[in-house]
Amino acid sequence: MANQIGTFFASQGEKQAVAGVADHLAKFWDPRMRKAIFAHADAGGDGLMPTVKQAIDSLPR
């Protein structure tokens, strides 16, 4: 699902895509979903788009 959000924002350029994904995850993902994506990113983030990984890494934990 995170990559689908990343694909949506991709046309806006890397900086805006990272910000857009981070904003979406912060606003619309419940804490359990964020905890799961943080764990996945921390384990290497296999399959995540680079902008999505950057967005996840930019969020407070």
PQR file with spaces between the fields and no chain letter, atoms N, CA, C, O and H, PARSE charges and radii, in Angstrom:
ATOM       1  N    MET     1       0.827   -1.187    0.000 -0.4000 1.5000
ATOM       2  CA   MET     1       0.000    0.000    0.000 -0.0000 2.0000
ATOM       3  C    MET     1       0.877    1.259    0.000  0.5500 1.7000
ATOM       4  O    MET     1       0.544    2.240   -0.665 -0.5500 1.4000
ATOM       5  N    ALA     2       1.984    1.240    0.733 -0.4000 1.5000
ATOM       6  CA   ALA     2       2.857    2.411    0.796 -0.0000 2.0000
ATOM       7  C    ALA     2       3.410    2.738   -0.592  0.5500 1.7000
ATOM       8  O    ALA     2       3.521    3.907   -0.959 -0.5500 1.4000
ATOM       9  H    ALA     2       2.255    0.443    1.273  0.4000 1.0000
ATOM      10  N    ASN     3       3.755    1.710   -1.357 -0.4000 1.5000
ATOM      11  CA   ASN     3       4.263    1.960   -2.710 -0.0000 2.0000
ATOM      12  C    ASN     3       3.188    2.546   -3.616  0.5500 1.7000
ATOM      13  O    ASN     3       3.509    3.336   -4.505 -0.5500 1.4000
ATOM      14  H    ASN     3       3.666    0.759   -1.059  0.4000 1.0000
ATOM      15  N    GLN     4       1.937    2.189   -3.421 -0.4000 1.5000
ATOM      16  CA   GLN     4       0.855    2.783   -4.208 -0.0000 2.0000
ATOM      17  C    GLN     4       0.759    4.279   -3.917  0.5500 1.7000
ATOM      18  O    GLN     4       0.527    5.079   -4.823 -0.5500 1.4000
ATOM      19  H    GLN     4       1.677    1.548   -2.699  0.4000 1.0000
ATOM      20  N    ILE     5       0.935    4.645   -2.668 -0.4000 1.5000
ATOM      21  CA   ILE     5       0.938    6.059   -2.299 -0.0000 2.0000
ATOM      22  C    ILE     5       2.143    6.732   -2.937  0.5500 1.7000
ATOM      23  O    ILE     5       2.034    7.844   -3.454 -0.5500 1.4000
ATOM      24  H    ILE     5       1.123    3.995   -1.932  0.4000 1.0000
ATOM      25  N    GLY     6       3.290    6.066   -2.903 -0.4000 1.5000
ATOM      26  CA   GLY     6       4.490    6.591   -3.539 -0.0000 2.0000
ATOM      27  C    GLY     6       4.314    6.795   -5.028  0.5500 1.7000
ATOM      28  O    GLY     6       4.782    7.794   -5.576 -0.5500 1.4000
ATOM      29  H    GLY     6       3.379    5.163   -2.483  0.4000 1.0000
ATOM      30  N    THR     7       3.651    5.872   -5.687 -0.4000 1.5000
ATOM      31  CA   THR     7       3.397    5.994   -7.119 -0.0000 2.0000
ATOM      32  C    THR     7       2.513    7.201   -7.402  0.5500 1.7000
ATOM      33  O    THR     7       2.735    7.915   -8.380 -0.5500 1.4000
ATOM      34  H    THR     7       3.271    5.061   -5.242  0.4000 1.0000
ATOM      35  N    PHE     8       1.525    7.432   -6.568 -0.4000 1.5000
ATOM      36  CA   PHE     8       0.643    8.586   -6.734 -0.0000 2.0000
ATOM      37  C    PHE     8       1.439    9.892   -6.706  0.5500 1.7000
ATOM      38  O    PHE     8       1.207   10.782   -7.525 -0.5500 1.4000
ATOM      39  H    PHE     8       1.344    6.852   -5.774  0.4000 1.0000
ATOM      40  N    PHE     9       2.377   10.005   -5.762 -0.4000 1.5000
ATOM      41  CA   PHE     9       3.132   11.243   -5.598 -0.0000 2.0000
ATOM      42  C    PHE     9       4.362   11.336   -6.504  0.5500 1.7000
ATOM      43  O    PHE     9       4.975   12.402   -6.578 -0.5500 1.4000
ATOM      44  H    PHE     9       2.565    9.282   -5.097  0.4000 1.0000
ATOM      45  N    ALA    10       4.739   10.271   -7.186 -0.4000 1.5000
ATOM      46  CA   ALA    10       5.978   10.226   -7.966 -0.0000 2.0000
ATOM      47  C    ALA    10       6.066   11.318   -9.031  0.5500 1.7000
ATOM      48  O    ALA    10       7.154   11.832   -9.290 -0.5500 1.4000
ATOM      49  H    ALA    10       4.242    9.406   -7.126  0.4000 1.0000
ATOM      50  N    SER    11       4.971   11.674   -9.638 -0.4000 1.5000
ATOM      51  CA   SER    11       4.995   12.675  -10.707 -0.0000 2.0000
ATOM      52  C    SER    11       5.323   14.076  -10.197  0.5500 1.7000
ATOM      53  O    SER    11       5.568   14.979  -10.997 -0.5500 1.4000
ATOM      54  H    SER    11       4.087   11.256   -9.428  0.4000 1.0000
ATOM      55  N    GLN    12       5.332   14.266   -8.902 -0.4000 1.5000
ATOM      56  CA   GLN    12       5.596   15.578   -8.317 -0.0000 2.0000
ATOM      57  C    GLN    12       7.080   15.822   -8.056  0.5500 1.7000
ATOM      58  O    GLN    12       7.450   16.884   -7.555 -0.5500 1.4000
ATOM      59  H    GLN    12       5.134   13.532   -8.252  0.4000 1.0000
ATOM      60  N    GLY    13       7.925   14.862   -8.387 -0.4000 1.5000
ATOM      61  CA   GLY    13       9.350   14.988   -8.134 -0.0000 2.0000
ATOM      62  C    GLY    13       9.712   14.372   -6.801  0.5500 1.7000
ATOM      63  O    GLY    13       8.856   14.199   -5.934 -0.5500 1.4000
ATOM      64  H    GLY    13       7.624   14.000   -8.794  0.4000 1.0000
ATOM      65  N    GLU    14      10.990   14.039   -6.635 -0.4000 1.5000
ATOM      66  CA   GLU    14      11.423   13.283   -5.462 -0.0000 2.0000
ATOM      67  C    GLU    14      11.136   13.991   -4.140  0.5500 1.7000
ATOM      68  O    GLU    14      10.579   13.388   -3.222 -0.5500 1.4000
ATOM      69  H    GLU    14      11.686   14.180   -7.339  0.4000 1.0000
ATOM      70  N    LYS    15      11.507   15.252   -4.038 -0.4000 1.5000
ATOM      71  CA   LYS    15      11.329   15.971   -2.767 -0.0000 2.0000
ATOM      72  C    LYS    15       9.856   16.051   -2.371  0.5500 1.7000
ATOM      73  O    LYS    15       9.510   15.799   -1.217 -0.5500 1.4000
ATOM      74  H    LYS    15      11.959   15.742   -4.783  0.4000 1.0000
ATOM      75  N    GLN    16       9.004   16.394   -3.305 -0.4000 1.5000
ATOM      76  CA   GLN    16       7.570   16.487   -3.029 -0.0000 2.0000
ATOM      77  C    GLN    16       6.962   15.110   -2.783  0.5500 1.7000
ATOM      78  O    GLN    16       6.053   14.968   -1.965 -0.5500 1.4000
ATOM      79  H    GLN    16       9.286   16.599   -4.243  0.4000 1.0000
ATOM      80  N    ALA    17       7.462   14.095   -3.490 -0.4000 1.5000
ATOM      81  CA   ALA    17       6.946   12.741   -3.292 -0.0000 2.0000
ATOM      82  C    ALA    17       7.249   12.250   -1.881  0.5500 1.7000
ATOM      83  O    ALA    17       6.386   11.676   -1.217 -0.5500 1.4000
ATOM      84  H    ALA    17       8.200   14.211   -4.155  0.4000 1.0000
ATOM      85  N    VAL    18       8.474   12.479   -1.428 -0.4000 1.5000
ATOM      86  CA   VAL    18       8.844   12.063   -0.066 -0.0000 2.0000
ATOM      87  C    VAL    18       7.954   12.775    0.952  0.5500 1.7000
ATOM      88  O    VAL    18       7.423   12.149    1.869 -0.5500 1.4000
ATOM      89  H    VAL    18       9.175   12.946   -1.967  0.4000 1.0000
ATOM      90  N    ALA    19       7.798   14.077    0.784 -0.4000 1.5000
ATOM      91  CA   ALA    19       6.965   14.856    1.709 -0.0000 2.0000
ATOM      92  C    ALA    19       5.511   14.404    1.647  0.5500 1.7000
ATOM      93  O    ALA    19       4.858   14.287    2.684 -0.5500 1.4000
ATOM      94  H    ALA    19       8.229   14.586    0.038  0.4000 1.0000
ATOM      95  N    GLY    20       5.001   14.152    0.458 -0.4000 1.5000
ATOM      96  CA   GLY    20       3.610   13.734    0.300 -0.0000 2.0000
ATOM      97  C    GLY    20       3.337   12.380    0.937  0.5500 1.7000
ATOM      98  O    GLY    20       2.323   12.193    1.609 -0.5500 1.4000
ATOM      99  H    GLY    20       5.532   14.247   -0.385  0.4000 1.0000
ATOM     100  N    VAL    21       4.248   11.438    0.722 -0.4000 1.5000
ATOM     101  CA   VAL    21       4.080   10.110    1.324 -0.0000 2.0000
ATOM     102  C    VAL    21       4.151   10.207    2.843  0.5500 1.7000
ATOM     103  O    VAL    21       3.323    9.628    3.546 -0.5500 1.4000
ATOM     104  H    VAL    21       5.072   11.590    0.176  0.4000 1.0000
ATOM     105  N    ALA    22       5.142   10.942    3.348 -0.4000 1.5000
ATOM     106  CA   ALA    22       5.288   11.089    4.804 -0.0000 2.0000
ATOM     107  C    ALA    22       4.036   11.719    5.407  0.5500 1.7000
ATOM     108  O    ALA    22       3.548   11.271    6.445 -0.5500 1.4000
ATOM     109  H    ALA    22       5.814   11.412    2.777  0.4000 1.0000
ATOM     110  N    ASP    23       3.524   12.747    4.762 -0.4000 1.5000
ATOM     111  CA   ASP    23       2.323   13.421    5.260 -0.0000 2.0000
ATOM     112  C    ASP    23       1.138   12.461    5.277  0.5500 1.7000
ATOM     113  O    ASP    23       0.375   12.425    6.243 -0.5500 1.4000
ATOM     114  H    ASP    23       3.920   13.111    3.919  0.4000 1.0000
ATOM     115  N    HIS    24       0.985   11.686    4.211 -0.4000 1.5000
ATOM     116  CA   HIS    24      -0.124   10.739    4.132 -0.0000 2.0000
ATOM     117  C    HIS    24      -0.014    9.678    5.237  0.5500 1.7000
ATOM     118  O    HIS    24      -0.997    9.373    5.913 -0.5500 1.4000
ATOM     119  H    HIS    24       1.604   11.715    3.426  0.4000 1.0000
ATOM     120  N    LEU    25       1.182    9.125    5.411 -0.4000 1.5000
ATOM     121  CA   LEU    25       1.352    8.091    6.438 -0.0000 2.0000
ATOM     122  C    LEU    25       1.074    8.650    7.826  0.5500 1.7000
ATOM     123  O    LEU    25       0.460    7.980    8.656 -0.5500 1.4000
ATOM     124  H    LEU    25       1.980    9.373    4.862  0.4000 1.0000
ATOM     125  N    ALA    26       1.518    9.860    8.077 -0.4000 1.5000
ATOM     126  CA   ALA    26       1.307   10.480    9.393 -0.0000 2.0000
ATOM     127  C    ALA    26      -0.168   10.779    9.655  0.5500 1.7000
ATOM     128  O    ALA    26      -0.650   10.609   10.775 -0.5500 1.4000
ATOM     129  H    ALA    26       2.016   10.404    7.402  0.4000 1.0000
ATOM     130  N    LYS    27      -0.875   11.220    8.635 -0.4000 1.5000
ATOM     131  CA   LYS    27      -2.276   11.631    8.810 -0.0000 2.0000
ATOM     132  C    LYS    27      -3.280   10.483    8.765  0.5500 1.7000
ATOM     133  O    LYS    27      -4.264   10.479    9.505 -0.5500 1.4000
ATOM     134  H    LYS    27      -0.484   11.359    7.725  0.4000 1.0000
ATOM     135  N    PHE    28      -3.026    9.508    7.890 -0.4000 1.5000
ATOM     136  CA   PHE    28      -4.079    8.541    7.594 -0.0000 2.0000
ATOM     137  C    PHE    28      -3.792    7.100    8.019  0.5500 1.7000
ATOM     138  O    PHE    28      -4.701    6.270    8.022 -0.5500 1.4000
ATOM     139  H    PHE    28      -2.228    9.511    7.289  0.4000 1.0000
ATOM     140  N    TRP    29      -2.571    6.797    8.371 -0.4000 1.5000
ATOM     141  CA   TRP    29      -2.268    5.431    8.811 -0.0000 2.0000
ATOM     142  C    TRP    29      -2.388    5.360   10.315  0.5500 1.7000
ATOM     143  O    TRP    29      -1.869    6.221   11.025 -0.5500 1.4000
ATOM     144  H    TRP    29      -1.833    7.471    8.369  0.4000 1.0000
ATOM     145  N    ASP    30      -3.066    4.341   10.806 -0.4000 1.5000
ATOM     146  CA   ASP    30      -3.197    4.209   12.257 -0.0000 2.0000
ATOM     147  C    ASP    30      -1.863    3.738   12.847  0.5500 1.7000
ATOM     148  O    ASP    30      -1.003    3.245   12.117 -0.5500 1.4000
ATOM     149  H    ASP    30      -3.488    3.641   10.229  0.4000 1.0000
ATOM     150  N    PRO    31      -1.691    3.886   14.154 -0.5600 1.5000
ATOM     151  CA   PRO    31      -0.404    3.547   14.780  0.2800 2.0000
ATOM     152  C    PRO    31       0.074    2.121   14.507  0.5500 1.7000
ATOM     153  O    PRO    31       1.276    1.893   14.371 -0.5500 1.4000
ATOM     154  N    ARG    32      -0.834    1.172   14.427 -0.4000 1.5000
ATOM     155  CA   ARG    32      -0.424   -0.214   14.135 -0.0000 2.0000
ATOM     156  C    ARG    32       0.178   -0.338   12.737  0.5500 1.7000
ATOM     157  O    ARG    32       1.163   -1.049   12.538 -0.5500 1.4000
ATOM     158  H    ARG    32      -1.811    1.358   14.538  0.4000 1.0000
ATOM     159  N    MET    33      -0.417    0.354   11.778 -0.4000 1.5000
ATOM     160  CA   MET    33       0.098    0.315   10.409 -0.0000 2.0000
ATOM     161  C    MET    33       1.474    0.979   10.340  0.5500 1.7000
ATOM     162  O    MET    33       2.382    0.464    9.688 -0.5500 1.4000
ATOM     163  H    MET    33      -1.217    0.932   11.940  0.4000 1.0000
ATOM     164  N    ARG    34       1.626    2.122   11.012 -0.4000 1.5000
ATOM     165  CA   ARG    34       2.930    2.791   11.021 -0.0000 2.0000
ATOM     166  C    ARG    34       3.978    1.918   11.708  0.5500 1.7000
ATOM     167  O    ARG    34       5.111    1.830   11.236 -0.5500 1.4000
ATOM     168  H    ARG    34       0.888    2.541   11.541  0.4000 1.0000
ATOM     169  N    LYS    35       3.615    1.275   12.811 -0.4000 1.5000
ATOM     170  CA   LYS    35       4.549    0.400   13.511 -0.0000 2.0000
ATOM     171  C    LYS    35       5.025   -0.717   12.577  0.5500 1.7000
ATOM     172  O    LYS    35       6.210   -1.052   12.561 -0.5500 1.4000
ATOM     173  H    LYS    35       2.695    1.346   13.195  0.4000 1.0000
ATOM     174  N    ALA    36       4.118   -1.284   11.812 -0.4000 1.5000
ATOM     175  CA   ALA    36       4.462   -2.368   10.886 -0.0000 2.0000
ATOM     176  C    ALA    36       5.376   -1.878    9.761  0.5500 1.7000
ATOM     177  O    ALA    36       6.332   -2.563    9.398 -0.5500 1.4000
ATOM     178  H    ALA    36       3.156   -1.013   11.825  0.4000 1.0000
ATOM     179  N    ILE    37       5.090   -0.704    9.212 -0.4000 1.5000
ATOM     180  CA   ILE    37       5.931   -0.204    8.115 -0.0000 2.0000
ATOM     181  C    ILE    37       7.292    0.233    8.649  0.5500 1.7000
ATOM     182  O    ILE    37       8.294    0.088    7.950 -0.5500 1.4000
ATOM     183  H    ILE    37       4.313   -0.148    9.507  0.4000 1.0000
ATOM     184  N    PHE    38       7.351    0.762    9.865 -0.4000 1.5000
ATOM     185  CA   PHE    38       8.650    1.092   10.477 -0.0000 2.0000
ATOM     186  C    PHE    38       9.485   -0.176   10.644  0.5500 1.7000
ATOM     187  O    PHE    38      10.674   -0.182   10.325 -0.5500 1.4000
ATOM     188  H    PHE    38       6.537    0.880   10.433  0.4000 1.0000
ATOM     189  N    ALA    39       8.871   -1.243   11.139 -0.4000 1.5000
ATOM     190  CA   ALA    39       9.583   -2.503   11.333 -0.0000 2.0000
ATOM     191  C    ALA    39      10.093   -3.046    9.999  0.5500 1.7000
ATOM     192  O    ALA    39      11.217   -3.539    9.911 -0.5500 1.4000
ATOM     193  H    ALA    39       7.905   -1.238   11.398  0.4000 1.0000
ATOM     194  N    HIS    40       9.268   -2.955    8.974 -0.4000 1.5000
ATOM     195  CA   HIS    40       9.676   -3.433    7.651 -0.0000 2.0000
ATOM     196  C    HIS    40      10.842   -2.601    7.121  0.5500 1.7000
ATOM     197  O    HIS    40      11.809   -3.148    6.592 -0.5500 1.4000
ATOM     198  H    HIS    40       8.354   -2.555    9.045  0.4000 1.0000
ATOM     199  N    ALA    41      10.752   -1.294    7.262 -0.4000 1.5000
ATOM     200  CA   ALA    41      11.832   -0.405    6.797 -0.0000 2.0000
ATOM     201  C    ALA    41      13.116   -0.678    7.583  0.5500 1.7000
ATOM     202  O    ALA    41      14.202   -0.706    7.004 -0.5500 1.4000
ATOM     203  H    ALA    41       9.966   -0.849    7.692  0.4000 1.0000
ATOM     204  N    ASP    42      12.997   -0.876    8.879 -0.4000 1.5000
ATOM     205  CA   ASP    42      14.161   -1.144    9.718 -0.0000 2.0000
ATOM     206  C    ASP    42      14.830   -2.476    9.370  0.5500 1.7000
ATOM     207  O    ASP    42      16.029   -2.650    9.584 -0.5500 1.4000
ATOM     208  H    ASP    42      12.114   -0.853    9.349  0.4000 1.0000
ATOM     209  N    ALA    43      14.056   -3.398    8.842 -0.4000 1.5000
ATOM     210  CA   ALA    43      14.581   -4.705    8.445 -0.0000 2.0000
ATOM     211  C    ALA    43      15.138   -4.683    7.025  0.5500 1.7000
ATOM     212  O    ALA    43      15.439   -5.736    6.463 -0.5500 1.4000
ATOM     213  H    ALA    43      13.081   -3.257    8.668  0.4000 1.0000
ATOM     214  N    GLY    44      15.278   -3.498    6.442 -0.4000 1.5000
ATOM     215  CA   GLY    44      15.850   -3.373    5.102 -0.0000 2.0000
ATOM     216  C    GLY    44      14.895   -2.792    4.082  0.5500 1.7000
ATOM     217  O    GLY    44      15.326   -2.295    3.041 -0.5500 1.4000
ATOM     218  H    GLY    44      15.033   -2.642    6.899  0.4000 1.0000
ATOM     219  N    GLY    45      13.607   -2.848    4.366 -0.4000 1.5000
ATOM     220  CA   GLY    45      12.623   -2.249    3.477 -0.0000 2.0000
ATOM     221  C    GLY    45      12.501   -2.924    2.125  0.5500 1.7000
ATOM     222  O    GLY    45      12.221   -2.263    1.124 -0.5500 1.4000
ATOM     223  H    GLY    45      13.257   -3.251    5.211  0.4000 1.0000
ATOM     224  N    ASP    46      12.706   -4.228    2.083 -0.4000 1.5000
ATOM     225  CA   ASP    46      12.631   -4.965    0.827 -0.0000 2.0000
ATOM     226  C    ASP    46      11.343   -4.648    0.075  0.5500 1.7000
ATOM     227  O    ASP    46      10.246   -4.791    0.616 -0.5500 1.4000
ATOM     228  H    ASP    46      12.933   -4.764    2.895  0.4000 1.0000
ATOM     229  N    GLY    47      11.486   -4.219   -1.173 -0.4000 1.5000
ATOM     230  CA   GLY    47      10.338   -3.940   -2.023 -0.0000 2.0000
ATOM     231  C    GLY    47       9.820   -2.519   -1.964  0.5500 1.7000
ATOM     232  O    GLY    47       8.967   -2.145   -2.770 -0.5500 1.4000
ATOM     233  H    GLY    47      12.377   -4.103   -1.612  0.4000 1.0000
ATOM     234  N    LEU    48      10.310   -1.716   -1.032 -0.4000 1.5000
ATOM     235  CA   LEU    48       9.834   -0.336   -0.932 -0.0000 2.0000
ATOM     236  C    LEU    48      10.508    0.549   -1.972  0.5500 1.7000
ATOM     237  O    LEU    48      11.706    0.424   -2.226 -0.5500 1.4000
ATOM     238  H    LEU    48      11.003   -2.020   -0.378  0.4000 1.0000
ATOM     239  N    MET    49       9.741    1.428   -2.562 -0.4000 1.5000
ATOM     240  CA   MET    49      10.302    2.428   -3.466 -0.0000 2.0000
ATOM     241  C    MET    49      11.257    3.316   -2.660  0.5500 1.7000
ATOM     242  O    MET    49      11.020    3.556   -1.476 -0.5500 1.4000
ATOM     243  H    MET    49       8.768    1.530   -2.356  0.4000 1.0000
ATOM     244  N    PRO    50      12.324    3.801   -3.283 -0.5600 1.5000
ATOM     245  CA   PRO    50      13.261    4.659   -2.562  0.2800 2.0000
ATOM     246  C    PRO    50      12.611    5.878   -1.915  0.5500 1.7000
ATOM     247  O    PRO    50      12.964    6.242   -0.793 -0.5500 1.4000
ATOM     248  N    THR    51      11.665    6.515   -2.608 -0.4000 1.5000
ATOM     249  CA   THR    51      11.015    7.693   -2.022 -0.0000 2.0000
ATOM     250  C    THR    51      10.154    7.304   -0.830  0.5500 1.7000
ATOM     251  O    THR    51      10.043    8.068    0.129 -0.5500 1.4000
ATOM     252  H    THR    51      11.378    6.219   -3.520  0.4000 1.0000
ATOM     253  N    VAL    52       9.552    6.142   -0.880 -0.4000 1.5000
ATOM     254  CA   VAL    52       8.733    5.661    0.236 -0.0000 2.0000
ATOM     255  C    VAL    52       9.629    5.371    1.428  0.5500 1.7000
ATOM     256  O    VAL    52       9.288    5.724    2.557 -0.5500 1.4000
ATOM     257  H    VAL    52       9.642    5.522   -1.660  0.4000 1.0000
ATOM     258  N    LYS    53      10.767    4.737    1.195 -0.4000 1.5000
ATOM     259  CA   LYS    53      11.717    4.451    2.280 -0.0000 2.0000
ATOM     260  C    LYS    53      12.200    5.761    2.912  0.5500 1.7000
ATOM     261  O    LYS    53      12.294    5.854    4.136 -0.5500 1.4000
ATOM     262  H    LYS    53      11.044    4.451    0.278  0.4000 1.0000
ATOM     263  N    GLN    54      12.502    6.760    2.102 -0.4000 1.5000
ATOM     264  CA   GLN    54      12.920    8.057    2.614 -0.0000 2.0000
ATOM     265  C    GLN    54      11.820    8.688    3.462  0.5500 1.7000
ATOM     266  O    GLN    54      12.087    9.257    4.520 -0.5500 1.4000
ATOM     267  H    GLN    54      12.426    6.685    1.108  0.4000 1.0000
ATOM     268  N    ALA    55      10.576    8.581    2.982 -0.4000 1.5000
ATOM     269  CA   ALA    55       9.450    9.146    3.710 -0.0000 2.0000
ATOM     270  C    ALA    55       9.280    8.486    5.066  0.5500 1.7000
ATOM     271  O    ALA    55       9.062    9.161    6.073 -0.5500 1.4000
ATOM     272  H    ALA    55      10.359    8.119    2.122  0.4000 1.0000
ATOM     273  N    ILE    56       9.381    7.166    5.088 -0.4000 1.5000
ATOM     274  CA   ILE    56       9.252    6.420    6.346 -0.0000 2.0000
ATOM     275  C    ILE    56      10.367    6.841    7.312  0.5500 1.7000
ATOM     276  O    ILE    56      10.121    7.075    8.495 -0.5500 1.4000
ATOM     277  H    ILE    56       9.559    6.618    4.270  0.4000 1.0000
ATOM     278  N    ASP    57      11.584    6.932    6.793 -0.4000 1.5000
ATOM     279  CA   ASP    57      12.723    7.291    7.623 -0.0000 2.0000
ATOM     280  C    ASP    57      12.622    8.716    8.160  0.5500 1.7000
ATOM     281  O    ASP    57      13.245    9.044    9.170 -0.5500 1.4000
ATOM     282  H    ASP    57      11.784    6.741    5.831  0.4000 1.0000
ATOM     283  N    SER    58      11.841    9.562    7.491 -0.4000 1.5000
ATOM     284  CA   SER    58      11.710   10.962    7.929 -0.0000 2.0000
ATOM     285  C    SER    58      10.681   11.146    9.042  0.5500 1.7000
ATOM     286  O    SER    58      10.630   12.202    9.674 -0.5500 1.4000
ATOM     287  H    SER    58      11.335    9.295    6.670  0.4000 1.0000
ATOM     288  N    LEU    59       9.870   10.129    9.281 -0.4000 1.5000
ATOM     289  CA   LEU    59       8.805   10.247   10.283 -0.0000 2.0000
ATOM     290  C    LEU    59       9.316    9.996   11.698  0.5500 1.7000
ATOM     291  O    LEU    59      10.198    9.161   11.899 -0.5500 1.4000
ATOM     292  H    LEU    59       9.912    9.272    8.768  0.4000 1.0000
ATOM     293  N    PRO    60       8.769   10.712   12.678 -0.5600 1.5000
ATOM     294  CA   PRO    60       9.139   10.412   14.068  0.2800 2.0000
ATOM     295  C    PRO    60       8.585    9.061   14.487  0.5500 1.7000
ATOM     296  O    PRO    60       7.558    8.606   13.984 -0.5500 1.4000
ATOM     297  N    ARG    61       9.273    8.447   15.398 -0.4000 1.5000
ATOM     298  CA   ARG    61       8.826    7.118   15.856 -0.0000 2.0000
ATOM     299  C    ARG    61       8.410    7.151   17.283  0.5500 1.7000
ATOM     300  O    ARG    61       8.007    6.126   17.832 -0.5500 1.4000
ATOM     301  H    ARG    61      10.107    8.817   15.807  0.4000 1.0000
